[in-house]
């Protein structure tokens, strides 16, 4: 069994953005490790495909809506009687320069990428209060380098995710809730490739990344699995880069 010895078997875990990319890879890996996974996404078709591959319960929800976030945590908690792990992997990327961005798109990015993390963390922290738990927020190296190729607003949301992670680590630690984050670099997903067609995509990573390639979603999922596990019991407030050496920080 993948993840044997990590203490995840029987743990109730919510994974957002689970219909594709990093969220999907994380849901599959957690399920393989024996966790009771509730997979969440706005894309019901992707969730159906996921549930055909792994024993995951699914909830279709638009997480840009704060009440929907509270509903997701409530339904997941009712399903398994508790919440032990929350993985916030839902995100969208739009490559638009700040000068060209209208208010509607700005608010959409903020709502999906940052407000949803806040709302889900707030609801999950209440559910975890009796027994503690683990929260892992997905940020990005864009939080530290300003974002590549007109992804500035996305970078701002991911900077907010880093700050949220550290604030919650301080506030929730006394309740036994560890809060950490991951910062993927370029990951080979449909979202990651957005606006970077071949051969530009491959050339960018072969030139700029020490490992000479983009990352795979499963590589980020393994880092998330570690942070959600008993092996990371003494870690909180940390943001783990998964980017092939791109940042070297």
C-alpha positions as CSV (number, residue, x, y, z in Angstrom):
1,X,0.0,0.0,0.0
2,X,1.3,3.4,-0.9
3,X,2.0,5.6,2.2
4,X,2.2,2.6,4.5
5,X,3.4,3.8,7.9
6,X,2.3,7.4,7.3
7,X,-0.7,7.0,9.6
8,X,-3.2,8.0,7.0
9,X,-5.3,4.8,6.9
10,X,-8.8,5.6,8.1
11,X,-8.2,9.3,8.2
12,X,-11.0,11.4,6.7
13,X,-9.6,13.8,4.1
14,X,-11.1,16.5,1.9
15,X,-9.3,17.3,-1.3
16,X,-10.4,20.2,-3.4
17,X,-9.6,20.7,-7.1
18,X,-9.8,16.9,-7.3
19,X,-11.1,16.6,-10.8
20,X,-7.7,17.2,-12.4
21,X,-4.0,18.0,-11.9
22,X,-2.5,18.1,-8.5
23,X,-5.8,17.7,-6.7
24,X,-6.6,14.6,-8.6
25,X,-3.2,13.1,-8.0
26,X,-3.4,13.9,-4.3
27,X,-6.9,12.3,-4.0
28,X,-5.7,9.1,-5.7
29,X,-2.6,8.9,-3.5
30,X,-4.5,9.5,-0.3
31,X,-7.0,6.9,-1.2
32,X,-4.2,4.4,-2.0
33,X,-2.8,5.1,1.4
34,X,-6.1,4.1,3.0
35,X,-7.6,7.6,3.7
36,X,-11.3,8.2,3.4
37,X,-11.2,10.8,0.7
38,X,-13.9,13.3,-0.1
39,X,-13.0,14.7,-3.5
40,X,-14.4,18.2,-4.3
41,X,-14.5,20.1,-7.6
42,X,-16.8,22.2,-9.8
43,X,-16.3,19.7,-12.6
44,X,-18.7,16.9,-11.9
45,X,-17.5,14.9,-14.9
46,X,-13.9,14.8,-13.7
47,X,-15.1,13.8,-10.2
48,X,-17.1,10.9,-11.8
49,X,-13.9,9.7,-13.6
50,X,-11.9,9.9,-10.4
51,X,-14.5,7.9,-8.4
52,X,-14.2,5.2,-11.1
53,X,-10.5,4.8,-10.3
54,X,-10.4,5.1,-6.5
55,X,-12.9,4.7,-3.6
56,X,-13.6,8.5,-3.2
57,X,-16.8,10.1,-2.2
58,X,-17.4,13.2,-4.3
59,X,-19.0,16.6,-3.9
60,X,-19.5,19.0,-6.8
61,X,-19.3,22.6,-5.6
62,X,-18.2,26.0,-6.8
63,X,-15.7,27.0,-4.0
64,X,-15.7,30.6,-5.0
65,X,-18.9,30.8,-3.0
66,X,-18.1,30.9,0.8
67,X,-21.4,29.2,1.9
68,X,-20.5,26.3,-0.5
69,X,-17.2,25.9,1.3
70,X,-19.0,25.5,4.6
71,X,-21.5,23.1,3.0
72,X,-18.6,20.9,1.7
73,X,-17.0,20.6,5.1
74,X,-20.4,19.9,6.7
75,X,-21.3,17.2,4.2
76,X,-17.8,15.6,4.4
77,X,-18.0,15.6,8.2
78,X,-21.4,14.0,8.2
79,X,-20.2,11.3,5.8
80,X,-17.3,10.1,7.9
81,X,-18.1,11.5,11.3
82,X,-15.0,13.7,11.4
83,X,-12.4,15.7,9.3
84,X,-8.7,14.9,9.8
85,X,-7.1,16.3,6.7
86,X,-7.9,19.3,4.4
87,X,-6.0,19.7,1.2
88,X,-6.7,23.0,-0.6
89,X,-5.7,22.3,-4.2
90,X,-8.4,24.1,-6.2
91,X,-7.2,27.0,-8.3
92,X,-7.5,28.8,-11.6
93,X,-5.0,30.6,-13.7
94,X,-5.6,33.4,-16.2
95,X,-2.7,35.0,-18.0
96,X,-3.7,38.6,-18.1
97,X,-1.5,41.6,-17.3
98,X,-2.6,43.7,-14.3
99,X,-3.2,46.7,-16.5
100,X,-5.6,44.7,-18.7
101,X,-7.5,43.0,-15.9
102,X,-11.1,43.9,-15.1
103,X,-12.6,43.8,-11.7
104,X,-14.7,40.7,-12.4
105,X,-11.7,38.6,-13.3
106,X,-9.7,40.0,-10.3
107,X,-12.5,39.0,-7.9
108,X,-12.9,35.6,-9.6
109,X,-9.2,34.8,-9.1
110,X,-9.3,36.0,-5.5
111,X,-12.5,34.0,-4.7
112,X,-11.4,30.7,-6.2
113,X,-7.7,30.8,-5.2
114,X,-7.6,32.5,-1.9
115,X,-11.1,33.2,-0.4
116,X,-12.0,29.5,-0.8
117,X,-8.9,28.4,1.1
118,X,-9.8,30.8,3.9
119,X,-13.4,29.6,4.1
120,X,-12.5,26.0,3.9
121,X,-9.8,26.3,6.6
122,X,-12.2,28.2,8.9
123,X,-14.8,25.5,8.6
124,X,-12.4,22.6,8.8
125,X,-10.7,24.1,11.9
126,X,-14.0,24.0,13.7
127,X,-14.5,20.4,12.7
128,X,-11.0,19.4,13.7
129,X,-11.2,21.2,17.1
130,X,-12.0,18.0,19.2
131,X,-9.1,16.0,17.9
132,X,-6.6,18.1,15.8
133,X,-5.7,17.6,12.2
134,X,-3.7,18.6,9.2
135,X,-4.3,21.3,6.6
136,X,-2.2,21.6,3.5
137,X,-2.6,24.7,1.2
138,X,-1.4,24.7,-2.3
139,X,0.4,27.9,-3.2
140,X,3.0,28.4,-6.0
141,X,6.5,29.6,-6.6
142,X,4.7,32.5,-8.3
143,X,4.1,33.9,-4.8
144,X,7.9,34.6,-4.6
145,X,8.8,35.5,-8.2
146,X,5.9,37.6,-9.3
147,X,4.5,35.1,-11.7
148,X,5.6,34.1,-15.2
149,X,4.0,35.4,-18.5
150,X,1.2,37.6,-17.3
151,X,0.2,35.5,-14.3
152,X,0.6,38.5,-11.8
153,X,-2.9,38.3,-10.3
154,X,-2.5,34.6,-9.8
155,X,0.8,35.3,-8.1
156,X,-0.9,37.7,-5.7
157,X,-3.5,35.1,-4.7
158,X,-0.7,32.6,-4.1
159,X,1.2,35.1,-2.0
160,X,-2.0,35.4,0.1
161,X,-2.1,31.6,0.4
162,X,1.4,31.6,2.0
163,X,0.4,34.3,4.5
164,X,-2.8,32.5,5.3
165,X,-0.9,29.3,5.9
166,X,1.5,30.9,8.4
167,X,-1.2,32.9,10.2
168,X,-3.3,29.7,10.7
169,X,-0.2,27.7,11.8
170,X,0.2,30.2,14.6
171,X,-3.5,30.4,15.5
172,X,-4.5,26.8,15.1
173,X,-1.3,25.1,16.5
174,X,-2.6,25.2,20.1
175,X,-5.6,23.2,19.0
176,X,-3.4,20.4,17.6
177,X,-3.9,21.5,14.0
178,X,-0.8,21.7,11.8
179,X,-1.0,24.0,8.8
180,X,1.5,23.8,6.0
181,X,1.7,24.6,2.3
182,X,3.4,23.4,-0.9
183,X,4.7,25.7,-3.6
184,X,4.8,23.9,-6.9
185,X,6.8,25.4,-9.8
186,X,5.9,24.5,-13.4
187,X,3.8,21.3,-13.2
188,X,2.7,19.4,-16.3
189,X,-1.0,19.9,-16.0
190,X,-3.5,21.6,-18.3
191,X,-3.5,24.6,-16.1
192,X,0.2,24.7,-15.9
193,X,0.6,24.6,-19.7
194,X,-2.0,27.4,-20.2
195,X,-0.6,30.0,-22.6
196,X,2.7,28.1,-23.0
197,X,2.4,25.9,-26.1
198,X,5.1,23.5,-27.3
199,X,8.0,23.9,-27.9
200,X,8.0,27.0,-25.7
201,X,6.9,24.9,-22.6
202,X,9.6,22.3,-22.8
203,X,12.3,24.8,-23.8
204,X,11.5,27.0,-20.8
205,X,12.0,24.2,-18.2
206,X,15.0,22.6,-20.0
207,X,16.7,26.0,-19.9
208,X,15.7,27.4,-16.5
209,X,15.1,24.5,-14.1
210,X,18.2,22.6,-12.6
211,X,16.4,19.3,-13.1
212,X,15.8,20.3,-16.7
213,X,12.1,19.4,-16.8
214,X,8.7,20.4,-15.5
215,X,7.3,18.6,-12.5
216,X,4.6,16.0,-12.5
217,X,1.4,16.3,-10.4
218,X,2.2,13.1,-8.6
219,X,5.5,14.6,-7.3
220,X,3.5,17.4,-5.6
221,X,0.9,15.0,-4.3
222,X,3.7,13.0,-2.6
223,X,4.9,16.2,-0.8
224,X,1.3,16.9,0.3
225,X,0.9,13.3,1.5
226,X,4.0,13.7,3.6
227,X,2.7,17.0,5.2
228,X,-0.6,15.4,5.9
229,X,1.0,12.4,7.6
230,X,2.3,11.4,11.0
231,X,5.8,11.8,9.6
232,X,5.3,15.5,9.6
233,X,3.8,15.7,13.1
234,X,6.4,18.3,14.2
235,X,6.1,20.5,11.1
236,X,3.7,23.5,10.9
237,X,3.9,26.9,9.2
238,X,6.2,25.5,6.6
239,X,5.9,26.0,2.8
240,X,7.6,23.3,0.8
241,X,8.9,24.0,-2.7
242,X,8.3,21.3,-5.3
243,X,10.0,22.9,-8.4
244,X,13.1,21.0,-9.5
245,X,15.5,23.5,-7.9
246,X,14.1,26.6,-9.8
247,X,13.9,28.9,-6.7
248,X,17.0,27.6,-4.7
249,X,15.7,29.4,-1.6
